[in-house]
Amino acid sequence: MKDGNGHSGAGYLERQMLIAMPGMVDSNFTGSVTLLCQHNDAGAIGITINRLSDFTLGEILSQLQLDCSDENIAQRPVLEGGPVAPDRGFVLHSPRDGYESSMKVGRDIMVTTSRDVLADIAAGKGPEKFLVALGYAGWGGGQLEGEMLANAWLSVTADTDIVFDLPLRNRFDEALGRLGIKVDHLHSEAGHA
C-alpha cells in the first residue's frame, strides 16, 4: 500500500470513512461505509466495513488450513471489503506490531494483509479488536476526488467505535450521525452555490 518508492503519500482523505450518498449508482457501494486506508496522487484504497460476505471467519481459516477451536472466533462474519480482488483478505485491527505486511491507518487502526495475523487470531492470540474483509475498494488517480465533487460520498473522520464495535446494520446511520445528519434528510440530488 505504498508507492514504488516506498512512500505512503498521505492524502487529505486518508483516515476518513466514506459514506455513500443516496444517489450512489454503483451497487457495490449502496448504503456503504468505507474506511480509507490510503489516499494519494496515484489513487485511493479503502475497505468497506458494513457489508456481509457469504463466509464466516471459520470457513476462511479452514481454507488457509489454520485450526481454530474457539467458536466465537470461527462464527464471526467476514465482510465484503470491496469489488476489487474479492479473493484477497484484509484484516483491520487495533494496533499491534510484528506482522509481516501491515500499515497504520491513523493511530488506532492498522490493516494487515499477511497470513500471520490470521494465524494469531485462530490461536486466540490476535489483536484485541479486528474485522476480516475480502476484497477492497480502489480508485485511480483523481477518481475519488471526482466522485466527491459529484456528491457520491460524504466523509467523516475514522472512528474505532464504528469500525470495530457497532453492529453492521448501525454503522451507516452512526457515521452520518457524526456529521449531524439523519438518513431521512439525505437526497439523491445535490446543488452547488
C-alpha positions as CSV (number, residue, x, y, z in Angstrom):
1,M,0.0,0.0,0.0
2,K,2.9,2.2,-0.7
3,D,4.1,3.7,-4.0
4,G,7.0,2.2,-5.9
5,N,9.4,4.4,-3.9
6,G,8.2,3.2,-0.5
7,H,6.3,6.4,0.3
8,S,2.7,6.3,1.5
9,G,2.0,9.8,0.1
10,A,-0.8,10.7,2.6
11,G,-3.8,12.4,1.0
12,Y,-6.4,14.6,2.6
13,L,-9.0,11.8,2.7
14,E,-6.7,9.3,4.4
15,R,-8.1,8.1,7.8
16,Q,-11.6,9.1,6.7
17,M,-14.7,7.0,6.3
18,L,-16.6,7.5,3.1
19,I,-20.4,7.3,3.4
20,A,-22.3,6.5,0.2
21,M,-24.9,9.1,-0.7
22,P,-28.4,8.0,-1.8
23,G,-27.6,8.8,-5.4
24,M,-24.7,6.2,-5.5
25,V,-25.1,4.4,-8.8
26,D,-22.6,1.6,-8.1
27,S,-24.5,-1.2,-6.4
28,N,-21.2,-2.3,-4.7
29,F,-21.4,0.8,-2.5
30,T,-25.1,1.5,-2.0
31,G,-25.6,2.2,1.7
32,S,-21.9,1.6,2.5
33,V,-19.3,3.0,4.8
34,T,-15.8,2.6,3.6
35,L,-12.7,3.2,5.7
36,L,-10.0,4.8,3.5
37,C,-6.6,3.2,4.2
38,Q,-4.6,5.1,1.7
39,H,-5.1,8.2,-0.5
40,N,-2.5,9.9,-2.7
41,D,-2.0,11.2,-6.2
42,A,-2.0,7.7,-7.6
43,G,-5.4,6.9,-6.1
44,A,-7.1,5.5,-3.1
45,I,-7.7,2.2,-1.3
46,G,-10.5,1.5,1.2
47,I,-12.2,-1.3,3.0
48,T,-16.0,-1.3,3.2
49,I,-17.0,-2.0,6.9
50,N,-20.7,-2.7,6.8
51,R,-21.4,-5.3,4.1
52,L,-21.6,-9.0,4.9
53,S,-20.0,-11.7,2.7
54,D,-21.3,-15.2,2.4
55,F,-18.4,-16.5,4.6
56,T,-17.6,-16.9,8.3
57,L,-14.1,-16.5,9.6
58,G,-14.0,-20.2,10.4
59,E,-14.5,-21.0,6.7
60,I,-11.7,-18.7,5.7
61,L,-9.4,-20.1,8.4
62,S,-10.2,-23.6,7.3
63,Q,-9.3,-22.7,3.6
64,L,-6.0,-21.5,4.9
65,Q,-5.5,-24.7,6.9
66,L,-5.5,-22.7,10.2
67,D,-7.1,-24.6,13.1
68,C,-9.5,-22.6,15.3
69,S,-11.2,-24.2,18.3
70,D,-12.9,-21.0,19.5
71,E,-16.4,-21.0,18.1
72,N,-16.8,-17.2,18.9
73,I,-14.0,-16.6,16.5
74,A,-15.0,-19.2,13.9
75,Q,-18.5,-17.8,13.7
76,R,-17.5,-14.2,13.2
77,P,-18.7,-12.8,9.9
78,V,-16.4,-11.9,7.1
79,L,-17.2,-8.6,5.3
80,E,-17.2,-7.7,1.6
81,G,-14.4,-5.2,1.6
82,G,-15.0,-4.1,-1.9
83,P,-15.3,-5.3,-5.5
84,V,-11.5,-5.3,-6.3
85,A,-9.7,-8.6,-5.6
86,P,-12.5,-10.3,-3.7
87,D,-10.3,-13.4,-3.1
88,R,-7.8,-11.3,-1.2
89,G,-8.1,-10.9,2.6
90,F,-7.6,-7.8,4.7
91,V,-7.7,-7.6,8.5
92,L,-8.5,-4.3,10.1
93,H,-7.3,-4.4,13.7
94,S,-6.3,-2.4,16.8
95,P,-2.6,-1.5,16.7
96,R,-0.2,-4.4,17.1
97,D,3.3,-4.5,15.6
98,G,5.1,-7.6,14.3
99,Y,3.0,-8.7,11.4
100,E,4.7,-9.2,8.0
101,S,2.6,-6.8,5.9
102,S,0.8,-4.1,8.0
103,M,0.1,-0.4,7.6
104,K,-1.2,2.1,10.1
105,V,-4.5,3.8,9.3
106,G,-4.2,6.6,11.9
107,R,-3.1,5.8,15.5
108,D,-5.9,3.4,16.4
109,I,-6.3,1.2,13.3
110,M,-4.0,-1.0,11.3
111,V,-4.6,-3.0,8.2
112,T,-2.7,-6.3,7.7
113,T,-2.7,-8.5,4.6
114,S,-0.3,-11.2,5.7
115,R,-1.4,-14.7,6.9
116,D,0.4,-14.3,10.3
117,V,-2.3,-12.1,11.7
118,L,-4.9,-14.7,10.9
119,A,-2.8,-17.4,12.5
120,D,-2.7,-15.4,15.7
121,I,-6.5,-14.8,15.6
122,A,-7.1,-18.5,15.0
123,A,-4.9,-19.3,18.0
124,G,-6.7,-16.8,20.2
125,K,-3.6,-14.5,20.3
126,G,-4.7,-11.9,17.8
127,P,-5.2,-8.2,18.2
128,E,-7.8,-7.1,20.8
129,K,-10.2,-5.8,18.1
130,F,-10.4,-6.9,14.5
131,L,-12.5,-7.5,11.4
132,V,-11.8,-9.5,8.3
133,A,-12.8,-8.4,4.9
134,L,-12.5,-9.9,1.4
135,G,-11.6,-7.5,-1.4
136,Y,-11.2,-3.8,-1.3
137,A,-12.4,-0.6,-2.9
138,G,-9.9,1.1,-5.3
139,W,-9.9,4.4,-7.2
140,G,-7.4,5.6,-9.8
141,G,-5.7,9.0,-9.5
142,G,-8.3,11.8,-9.2
143,Q,-11.2,9.3,-9.5
144,L,-12.3,9.6,-5.8
145,E,-11.9,13.4,-5.9
146,G,-14.2,13.5,-8.9
147,E,-16.8,11.3,-7.1
148,M,-16.6,13.6,-4.1
149,L,-17.3,16.6,-6.3
150,A,-20.2,14.7,-7.9
151,N,-21.7,14.3,-4.3
152,A,-21.4,10.5,-4.4
153,W,-19.8,10.4,-1.0
154,L,-19.6,12.2,2.3
155,S,-16.6,11.8,4.5
156,V,-16.1,11.7,8.3
157,T,-13.1,11.1,10.4
158,A,-12.5,7.4,11.0
159,D,-13.8,6.2,14.4
160,T,-12.8,2.9,16.0
161,D,-16.2,2.5,17.7
162,I,-17.9,2.4,14.3
163,V,-15.2,0.2,12.7
164,F,-15.0,-2.4,15.4
165,D,-17.8,-2.1,17.9
166,L,-21.1,-1.2,16.4
167,P,-23.4,-3.8,14.8
168,L,-23.0,-3.7,11.0
169,R,-26.6,-2.5,10.5
170,N,-25.9,0.6,12.6
171,R,-22.6,1.7,11.1
172,F,-24.1,3.8,8.2
173,D,-26.5,5.7,10.4
174,E,-23.9,6.3,13.1
175,A,-21.3,7.5,10.6
176,L,-23.9,10.0,9.2
177,G,-24.8,11.0,12.8
178,R,-21.2,12.0,13.4
179,L,-21.8,14.7,10.8
180,G,-25.1,15.7,12.4
181,I,-27.1,14.2,9.6
182,K,-30.0,11.8,9.7
183,V,-30.5,9.4,6.8
184,D,-34.1,10.7,6.1
185,H,-32.6,14.1,5.4
186,L,-30.4,13.0,2.6
187,H,-31.4,13.5,-1.1
188,S,-30.0,11.9,-4.2
189,E,-29.8,15.3,-5.9
190,A,-27.4,18.0,-4.6
191,G,-27.0,21.6,-5.6
192,H,-24.0,23.9,-5.7
193,A,-23.9,27.5,-4.5
